[in-house]
Amino acid sequence: MSSYPYKKINAFTSHFSSGNPAACLYLEKGQTLSADDMLAVAKEHDGFVSEVVFCTPVEDAHYQLRYYSSECEVAFCGHGTIACMYDLIANSPLLLATPQITITTSKGSLKVYNEIPSADAVFITAPDMVELTVNSEIDAVAQYLEISESDIRNDLRMECIDAGLRTLIVPIASLKTVLAMHPDETALKQFCIKYEVDIILVFSSEVVSSQSMMRTRVFAPRFGYLEDPATGSGNSAFGHYMLKNALWNGSAASIEQNAEPVAFNVVKLKESAGKVLFGGSATTRIEGRYML
């Protein structure tokens, strides 16, 4: 039996929200786990965290990350990346003095920008954006989200963008509708499989805080849970959507996310050199060793 350093870390926390929990298991350089072992660890976390992050150092300031939900390996997990990298940087004097770190994921090599000393946050370069075609009509989307067609804005298009995960973006007319949504998980999973999307992001331009730009919610039934309360990849896709539709100029912005009217999570976005970056802080809740 082997043991590994282990933490449960909540990403995208703010002074009034609980964030989105991820489990982080830290391997040593050269250590490996099989896909079966990683999936088994993730299955043990079903209902406890959305994803487990497996982090292995490659060389100085370079790490390899893999992500698993209780259902399968996940191509990219934004909140897990924030949780893992914030923790590593905040607890290493060497990394805390390093402005830029590299991570390798199944989506390629990405950059992590250390802004903990100045802004108590890390920012991640989102994977390259790919626009996808989804042949679902508004009536089908409304049906599976259990809302009326009139709740979906007709001045903006639904679009599917992959910036880590294939994200169907649905513009909603009112914050009230966004907060009230509670679709059936099994039916929505069938919809996602049929139309080959990973997650569904709904958004409203109505917000609670004057410091926020948009409110989002993200549904992710393909990964074994209905809702992701704070999402890096989904909001990165949303960042590209906002740029394309002239809803955002790329300057630093805050996105409210989840179904809580006031205790929402905060995902930060900004554009740099044509890339969308997502960022936030994180809080460690549990620390120990994982026996495998």
Protein Blocks (a to p, Z undefined) as FASTA:
>chain_A
ZZdddddddehiafkbgbjadddddddehiacdfklmmmmmmmmgokambdcddddfbgh
iacdddddfkbccfbafklmmmmmmmmmmmmmklmmpmbdcdddfkbpcddddfklmnop
acdddddddddddfbdfklmmmmnopafklpcfkbccddddehiacdddddfbfklmmmg
ccdfklmmmmmmmnopabdcdddfbdfblkbmbdcddddfknopabdcbdfklmmmmmmm
mmmnopaghiacdddedjbfklpcddddddeehiacdddddddfbdcdddZZ
